[in-house]
Amino acid sequence: MIIAGFILLAIGAADLVRQFAPIRWIGYLATAVLLLLLGSVSDALLPMIAALVAGAVWVWCMPDDRPSPAGFWPAVLLALVVVGAVIWTGERADAGLIGQIWHLRSPFGEVSFDLAMLVLGLAAFLLESANLVVRAALDGEHTWRPMDSAREEAATPTAAVTDSVEAEAETPALVAHIAEPAATVPDPRAGFKGGRLIGPLERMLVLILTLAAAYPILAAMLAAKGIVRFPEISRDGETGARAEYFLVGSLVSWVIALGAAFLVWWSAHS
């Protein structure tokens, strides 16, 4: 179990550094030192070293600035490794130095150090790494993205300016004057930024509500998301592209969160 928690913690921490650290290499170094220290005091240094290697491989396989060269497969392999580690390794009898002073109670009973590391690793993964998994799924299915609308809106004024230039412009000065407004077109890569915050919050709520067995509240929350998104989806026309984008992204995100809840439940009851 501890190897699964450490792998998820290393990957989640690396992705949080990529997203928020102003100088990445300093963030990576500080994170590695802290994780190695954690592995030392918990008598799990070798599992932590293996987790750091897994985190480095993840960063290489799942870049945050371009589509993943390996597609969706790193996420599938990670899921298999984590589930296998949880099922077959179980909880350790001795957690080293920190295990001698570790004492944590919860509404579900006593929480061991290994289980706490698994929950912490899953939480770190759900915050940012799961966004990369969702993006890889959308890229793999060539699903419509919000930035596509921005590209279309950016292309339309440019085309109009080009037609106007060809029809009316007779001097270079006039061409420059007419083409100048095209520079103010918004960057089509901008897309919608709210998903980077909505997604993690949604996954954390799904995880917490599932573990608390608050299924009516969970169902109401998921239904409310569909209602809020309906005006946007209804503008699809006959293509269904926006609906597909919403369904693929939401279902992948929910599966990740429900899978995390299942791992916690399995670990707590095994």
N, C-alpha and C positions, 0 to 999 in steps of 0.2 A: 504493500500500500504506500509505503513511504516513497518509493521510486516514482510512483504515479504522481503523488503530490509534488515532489521536487521537480519533475519534468514540466508539469503544468505551471508551477511557480516560476521556473526559469524562463519558459516561453512567454508567459504573461508579463513578467517583469521586463524582458527584452523588448516586447512590443510597446509597453508603456514608456520605456526610455526612448524608443524611436519616435513616439508621438509627442512627447512633452519635453524631453531633455534638450536644452539649447545646444549643448556640445555632446554629441552622442558617445564618443569614445570615453569621455569621463563618466558618463552615466553607466555605460557597460562595465567599466572597471570597478566603479563603486558597487554596482549590483553584484558582480562576481565575487568581490571580497566579502560582502555581507552574506551572500548565500553559502560561500565556503565556510565562513565562520559558523553559520547555522548548522551546516552539515557536520562540522567538527564537534560542537557541543551536544549534538543529538546522536552521536556514534553512527553517522551515516555519511561519512566523507566520500566514499567511493560512489554511492548513489547520487550524491550531489555533483560530483565531477561528471558522471554520465549525463546528468540532467543539464549541466552547462553545455556539454557537447551537443545534446539534442536541441538546446536553445539556439546555438550557433548555426546548426543545420537548418532549423526553422527560419531564422532570419534570412539565410541565403535562398531557401526555397520559396518563401512567401514575402517578396519585396512589397513595400508599402507605396511605391511610386510608379509601379507598372504592373501589368498582369503577371501572375505567377508562371514561370517557365515550366513548372511541373503540374500546372492546373490544380485540380481539386485533390489530387492524390496525397500530398503531404498531410492533409487533414484526416483522410481516411486511415493512413498508416498510424498517425498519432492516436486516433480513437482506438485502433486495435491494440496498440502498445499499452495505453492507459487502462483499458478494460481488462486486458490480460494481466497486468500488474496488480490490479485491484482484486481480481478473482483468485489468482493463484498464489500471491505472496502473503496476503492477509496482514494482520497487525503484529508488530514486534512485541516481544515480552519486555525488552529493555530498550529504553530510548536514550541511554547514555546519561551524561551529566544533567541535561535539562529535564530528563525523565524523573530524576530524583526530587525535583522541586515542582514538577508540573502538576497542576490541579485545576481543572476547569469543569464546571458544571453547566448544564443547559436544561431547558424544558424537556429535552429528550433523554436526559440522563448524563452520566459522566462522559466527557469527551477526551479521548486519548490524544497524545501529541501527534501520532501518525494521522488520525482522523482530522485533527485540526489543520495539519499541513495539506491534506487533500482538499479540504474546504477552502483554505486560503488559496491554493493553486487554482482551483476551479474558478473562484471569484476573480482572480487576476486574469485568467484566460477569458472569462466572459466580458471583461471590461473593454479590451481592445483587440485581442487576438481573434475573437469570434467575428469581429468586423471584417478581418482579412479573409476568413473562411467564407463568409456570406458574399463578399466581393468576388472571390474565386469561383463560387457557384454561379453567380450571375455572368461572369466572363465566360465560363465554360459552356453555358447555355446560350451565349450570344444574346442575352436578354436586353431589351430596351433599357437605357439608363437615363436619369434626369438630365445629364449633360448633353444627351442627344438633342433634346429640345433647344438647349442653349446654342448648339451648333447650327440647328436649323434657323433659329432666330438671327444668329450671326451671319449666316450665309445669305439670307434674304435681302438685307440692306445692301450687302456687297454686290449681289447680282443686279439690284436695281441701279446702283451707282454705275456699274459697268455698262449696262444698257444705255443709261443716260449719257455716259461719256462717249460711247460709240455713235449715238444719234446726234448729239449736240456739240460736243467739244471739238474745237478746231485748233486750239492752241495749247501748248504744254501748261501754261499758267492756269487756264480754265480746267484742264484735267486735274491738276493738283488741287485746285479749289474745290472741285466736286468730290474728289476721292478723299478729302481730308476727314469728313465725318465718319468714315469707316473705321478710323483709329479708335473711336469711342465705343465700339461694339464690345459688350462684356465678354470676358474670357469664357469660352465654352467649357473649359475644364472645371469651372467653379461648381456646377451642379447644386444639389441641396446639401447643406452642411448639418442640418438637424439630425440626420440619421446617425451620425457618429455619437450623438448623445442619447437619442431615443433608443437606439438598439441596445446599448449596455444597460440602461435603466430597465428596459422591458425584460431583458434576460434575467437580471437580478430579481425582479419582481416575480417572474415565472418560477425561478429557483426557490425563492422564499415561500411563495404561496403553495407550491407543490409540496414542499417538505412540511408545511403547516397543515396540509390537507384542506386548504381553503379553496376547494374546487369551484364553488359558485362565484367567488370573487375573481378567481382566475378566468373563468369563462366570460364573466362580464367585462373584464379588462380587455381580453382579446376581441370580443365583439365590439367594444367601444372603439378600438383601433380601426376596425373595418368601417365603422360608421364615419369616423373622422376622415378616413381616406376616400370615402365614396365619391365626393364631388370631384376629386382629381381623377379617379378611375373612370368616372362617367364621361370624361372628355375623350375617351379612347376612340370613339367612333366605331369603325368596323375592324380595326386592327387588333384590339385587345392587348396591346403592348404594355400599357401601364398596369393593367390588371395582372399580367404575367409577372412583371417586375415586382409588384407588391406581393403576390403569392409566393414566388420563389424566395425572395428575400425574407419574408416573414416566416415561412415554413422552415427554412434552414435555420434561422435564428431560434425559433421555438424548439426545434429538434435538439439543438446544441444545449439549450437551457434545460430541457426535460431530461436529456442524457446526463447532464451534470447532477440533477436531482436524483436520478436513479443510482448513480455511482455513490452518492452520499448515503442514500438509503441502504444500498447493498452493504457498504462498508460498516454502517452502524449496526446492522442486524446479522452480519456474518460471524 
